Amino acid sequence: MSNEEENVQVVKNFFAAIGSGDEQALLALIDEGMEWNIPGEDWPLAGTHRGHAGVAAVLRKAAEEIETTYPKPPEFVAQGGRVLVVGVAIGKIKATNKTFKDHWVFDITVRNGKLTKIREYIDTQALAKASAGGVQ
């Protein structure tokens, strides 16, 4: 297996751990210095989340605030230590009961078998509208 294939597998394992709610498996896949940037304003998950505690906190908040489904599996594209994950999410912000459709890309850096950085590229307008109860 190539280094790129190994990195894709680490990222797939990360997404599987999120999906199963296995916090221990998830934290084993991320570096303690991890930085996860979720862009936007006016919605619950926006901000930069650091380290094991930050990642665990944002995932707990996501479970409390948002219902999300993924209509098809994401696509994984790797080059060197970077893995791009391309997908779509359909969901609802629980506080407003408003739905959203979010086409997204995660730009993930993997070093020594651990995730060190995630930068999300998401439809911040759709998420902010759903969070604020605006018209979609």
Secondary structure by P-SEA (a helix, b strand, c coil): ccaaaaaaaaaaaaaaaaaacaaaaaaaaccccbbbbbbbcccccccccccaaaaaaaaaaaaacbbbbbcbbbbbbbcccbbbbbbcccccccccccccccccccbbbbccccccbbbbbcaaaaaaaaaacccc
